[in-house]
Amino acid sequence: MTIAEIINHDLPILKPSDTVGNALNWMEENRIGQLVVVDAGKYAGIVSEDILMDYDEDMQLSDVMLQFSEISLFDYQHIYESLGLISKYHLQVIGIVDEEENFVGIITASEVYTKFGELLGSQEPGAVLVISIKNRDYSLAEISRLVESDNAKILSSYFTGNTYLSNDSASLTLKINRESITSVVATLERFGYTVEASYAHEPIESIEQERYNMLMKYLSV
């Protein structure tokens, strides 16, 4: 999924000639704490509610110091590229430009989280497995084969580890399309994999239902 597919067409786009008061009113109306400023078709930066509160409401945005003027994304990039920026700079909106760096729109953090949750399959029924694994032993193809041998499929996966240090321990998190995964866990363990944690609606050995519910709630945000 590309950035272009989740561009928001409802939020107002600010101009340098807009006043601080107008910007604050639009933020309140749209229940958002940041808006993008565009100057002559070019992305100029972001204004934040907490900073604008220190300015006179009649002052134009051209006299306000803009934030994140160097932070933008191209419309052809994948939404994965936006997650790092949102997290690092605590952004609620990101300005989007085309290959010629002309402004084309904005995306919101809330929409990115929603779409990313869909990509992870967090809204699909199923279970979550966390596998402890050495970097050198990591093979998603092999693990997928073992999971599918039990008539299950991997909806999404997330690998955490240092790919440059083969002896270091790593963690592989899998979302499986089945809630009853006792046989899947048994198969993985039979082939030498250590299932560190498992979360499912149906009880399996060492499962903690409360932890599963908390994880599902988090992934559905």
C-alpha positions in Angstrom: 0.0 0.0 0.0 1.5 3.3 -1.1 1.3 6.7 0.7 -0.9 8.0 -2.2 -3.7 5.6 -1.2 -4.2 7.1 2.2 -3.9 10.8 1.5 -6.4 12.7 3.6 -8.7 15.1 1.6 -10.7 16.4 4.5 -8.2 18.3 6.7 -7.5 22.0 5.8 -4.2 23.0 4.3 -2.8 26.2 5.7 -1.2 29.1 3.8 1.5 31.5 5.1 -1.2 34.3 4.9 -3.5 32.4 7.3 -3.6 33.7 10.9 -2.7 31.9 14.0 -6.3 32.3 15.2 -7.7 30.6 12.0 -5.2 27.8 12.4 -6.2 27.1 16.0 -9.9 27.2 15.1 -9.4 24.6 12.3 -7.4 22.4 14.7 -10.2 22.5 17.3 -12.8 21.9 14.6 -10.9 18.9 13.2 -9.7 17.6 16.6 -6.1 17.5 15.7 -3.0 19.2 17.1 -1.0 19.8 13.9 -1.6 21.1 10.4 0.5 21.4 7.3 1.5 24.7 5.7 1.9 25.0 2.0 3.6 28.0 0.2 3.1 28.4 -3.6 2.5 24.7 -4.1 5.4 23.6 -2.0 5.4 21.9 1.4 6.6 24.5 3.9 6.3 22.7 7.3 4.0 22.0 10.2 2.4 24.2 12.8 1.5 22.7 16.2 -1.3 23.8 18.5 1.0 24.0 21.6 3.4 26.4 19.9 0.7 28.5 18.3 -0.8 29.2 21.7 2.2 31.4 22.4 1.5 33.7 19.5 -1.1 36.5 19.0 -4.1 35.2 17.1 -3.9 38.0 14.5 -0.3 37.1 13.6 0.1 35.5 10.2 1.7 32.1 9.9 4.4 33.6 7.7 5.8 35.2 10.9 5.6 31.9 12.9 8.6 29.5 12.9 7.4 26.3 11.2 8.4 22.8 12.3 9.6 19.8 10.3 10.1 21.7 7.1 12.6 19.0 6.0 10.3 16.1 6.9 8.1 14.8 4.1 7.3 11.7 2.1 6.9 10.9 -1.5 3.5 9.7 -2.6 4.9 6.6 -4.2 6.5 5.3 -0.9 5.0 2.5 1.1 3.2 3.3 4.3 5.9 1.5 6.3 8.1 4.5 5.5 5.8 6.7 7.5 5.9 4.8 10.8 9.5 5.8 11.6 8.8 9.5 11.1 5.6 9.4 13.1 7.3 7.7 16.0 10.6 9.7 15.9 9.1 13.1 15.7 5.7 12.5 17.3 3.8 13.6 14.2 0.1 13.7 13.8 0.3 14.7 10.1 3.0 14.3 7.4 3.3 16.4 4.2 3.3 14.4 1.0 5.1 15.5 -2.2 5.5 14.1 -5.8 8.8 13.4 -7.6 9.2 17.1 -8.4 8.6 17.9 -4.7 5.3 19.6 -5.4 2.8 19.3 -2.5 0.1 16.7 -3.2 -1.6 16.2 0.2 -1.2 15.0 3.7 -1.5 11.7 5.7 -2.5 11.4 9.3 -0.9 9.2 12.0 -4.3 7.7 12.9 -4.9 6.5 9.3 -1.4 5.1 9.1 -2.0 3.1 12.3 -5.4 1.8 11.0 -4.0 0.7 7.7 -0.9 -0.8 9.3 -3.1 -2.8 11.6 -4.9 -4.2 8.6 -1.6 -5.1 7.0 -0.6 -7.0 10.1 -3.9 -8.9 10.1 -4.7 -7.6 13.6 -8.4 -7.5 12.9 -8.4 -11.1 11.5 -9.3 -13.9 13.9 -6.3 -16.0 14.9 -3.5 -16.5 17.4 -0.1 -14.9 18.0 3.1 -16.9 18.5 6.5 -15.6 19.6 9.4 -17.8 18.7 12.9 -17.4 20.2 15.4 -18.1 17.5 19.1 -17.6 16.7 19.8 -15.2 13.9 21.7 -17.9 12.0 18.7 -20.3 12.2 16.2 -17.8 10.9 14.3 -19.0 7.9 10.7 -17.7 7.4 10.3 -20.1 4.4 11.0 -23.1 6.7 8.8 -21.9 9.5 6.0 -21.1 7.1 6.3 -24.7 5.7 5.9 -26.1 9.2 2.9 -23.9 10.0 1.2 -24.7 6.7 1.8 -28.4 7.3 -0.8 -28.1 10.1 -3.3 -26.4 7.7 -2.6 -23.0 9.1 -1.3 -19.8 7.4 0.9 -16.9 8.6 -1.1 -13.7 8.2 1.8 -11.5 9.2 5.3 -11.7 10.8 7.7 -9.4 12.6 11.4 -10.3 13.1 13.4 -8.6 15.9 17.2 -9.2 15.9 20.6 -8.2 14.7 21.1 -9.8 11.3 24.8 -9.1 11.4 25.5 -11.2 14.6 24.6 -14.8 13.7 24.9 -16.1 17.3 22.7 -13.5 18.9 19.2 -14.5 19.9 16.3 -13.0 18.0 12.5 -13.1 18.2 10.0 -13.9 15.5 6.3 -12.9 16.1 3.7 -14.6 13.9 0.0 -13.9 13.5 -1.7 -17.2 12.6 -5.1 -17.6 11.0 -6.2 -20.2 13.5 -7.2 -19.8 17.2 -6.6 -23.4 18.1 -2.8 -23.7 17.6 -1.8 -26.5 20.0 -0.7 -28.7 17.0 1.2 -25.8 15.4 3.1 -25.2 18.6 3.9 -28.9 18.9 5.2 -29.1 15.3 7.5 -26.1 15.7 8.9 -27.5 19.0 9.3 -30.9 17.4 11.6 -29.3 14.8 13.7 -27.5 17.4 12.0 -24.1 17.6 11.4 -22.6 21.0 7.9 -21.1 21.3 8.5 -18.3 23.9 4.9 -17.2 24.1 1.5 -18.0 22.6 -1.7 -16.0 22.7 -5.0 -17.5 21.5 -8.7 -17.5 22.4 -8.7 -21.3 22.9 -6.6 -22.5 25.8 -3.2 -24.0 25.0 -0.4 -25.0 27.2 1.1 -22.0 29.2 -1.3 -19.5 27.6 -2.4 -16.5 29.6 -5.8 -15.3 28.4 -5.5 -11.9 29.9 -2.2 -11.2 28.2 -3.8 -12.3 24.9 -6.7 -10.0 25.3 -4.4 -7.0 26.0 -2.3 -7.8 22.9 -5.3 -8.0 20.7 -6.6 -4.7 22.0 -3.2 -3.1 21.3 -3.0 -4.5 17.7 -6.5 -3.3 17.0 -5.8 0.3 17.9 
